[in-house]
Amino acid sequence: MIGREKEIEILNEVCNLNKSSFVTIYGRFGIGKTYLVNYFFEKNRNNYLFFEFTGKYKTNTKIQIVNFIQQVYEWFHSEPNFEIKHWNDAFRFLKYTIDEEIQKRNHKEKIIIFLDEVPWIDEFNKSGFLSSLGYFWNTYCEERKNIILILGGSNSSWMRDRLIQNAKGSLYQRVTHKISLKPFDFKETYQYLVQEKEFILNKKSVINYYMIFGGVPKYYSLLNSKESDLVNINRLFFSIDTLMHNEYEDLFSFLFFKKAKYYKSIIELLCSRCTGYSLSDMAKILNIKSGAKLSSSLIELEECGYIKRIPNNRNLLRGTKYRIVDSYILFYNSWVKEFSRNDLANLDNDYWLNKCDCKSYEFWFDYASEIVSISNIR
């Protein structure tokens, strides 16, 4: 495990407590939330009861519940003996299954329940998932004293509004521990590439990667240590069999659902100017009101780590500006956005190598280098 010392410390803490814990873990796609949980509990699965369920994107409640029941069977080989129509029924089935396993194994250790990508399960709580989960926590998990309930999600604002700061309903003040998983810093990226991917690199080459991928471990996992940085980038972005072609669209669709188009318009505007824009400038250019909607959107994008507020220290009257601080988003909008699959099929194998000698590359390089510095400031 590269980095994540503080996060592992929190997980160690909840394992040592003599009471149940309600943990939220959130951070952008590809940051390693699922990997962290599975890595940490892998060595303890012989002693712990473990259950994992992941919500499915754009799937109705009926199918989500069917998938949930299937996962209970996969983990415990247990099937319901009553009809399950609602999330209350699904959690009741999970409760009965866990009790049976405890009795069968004479289990005394912790019980881990990991529900991943919960924003996909019930975005607006129309099916009552959160209220049913709250009832399950209040009447079962909290009373048992040995359950660790972990809820993961890539939509940081959803996790905050619905779980952490929710002042209504059965989940009010129930979260006991929060893990906000951040991208790798430059040092951790260097360690990952050298230790995990077995690259032989100098730090300049790592910066070249960091200016494109930022600190997202998922992207680095796609690199081939036998290829140069130029060949890796060309293969991942500018070839017909690219693995990154749909990543940008998926990033916004999976996180922001129906708001994806609106959020992309903000991002694309910020990518167009390295010095950023003020709130009023953005409202004027995008022809939208600079009210609560735009302000809350900027807060959400900042929580996801895509943008950052930069105070204007030289002229406080001009106020704060917002800037892109996500390397991948800048790279995509600077170089990849214009290409369709058909366009990629017609590019030569040295496309990225040839671009490295052009004037537009120098402009992007300066911008991207500055993002590396800003994103590594704590």
Secondary structure, DSSP 8 states (H G I E B T S, - for coil): --S-HHHHHHHHHHHH-SS-EEEEEE-STTSSHHHHHHHHHHTTTTTSEEEEEE--TT--HHHHHHHHHHHHHHHH----SS---SHHHHHHHHHHHHHHHHHHHT--S-EEEEEE-HHHH-TT-TT-HHHHHHHHIIIIIHHHS-EEEEEEES-HHHHIIIIIS--SSTTTT---EEEE-----HHHHHHIIIIIS-----HHHHHHHHHHHTT-HHHHTT--TTS-HHHHHHHHHSSTT-SSTTHHHHHHHHHHGGGHHHHHHHHHHHHT-TT-EEHHHHHHHHT--SSHHHHHHHHHHHHTTSEEEE--SS-GGG--EEEE--HHHHHIIIIITT--HHHHHTS-TTHHHHHTTSHHHHHHHHHHHHHHHHHT--
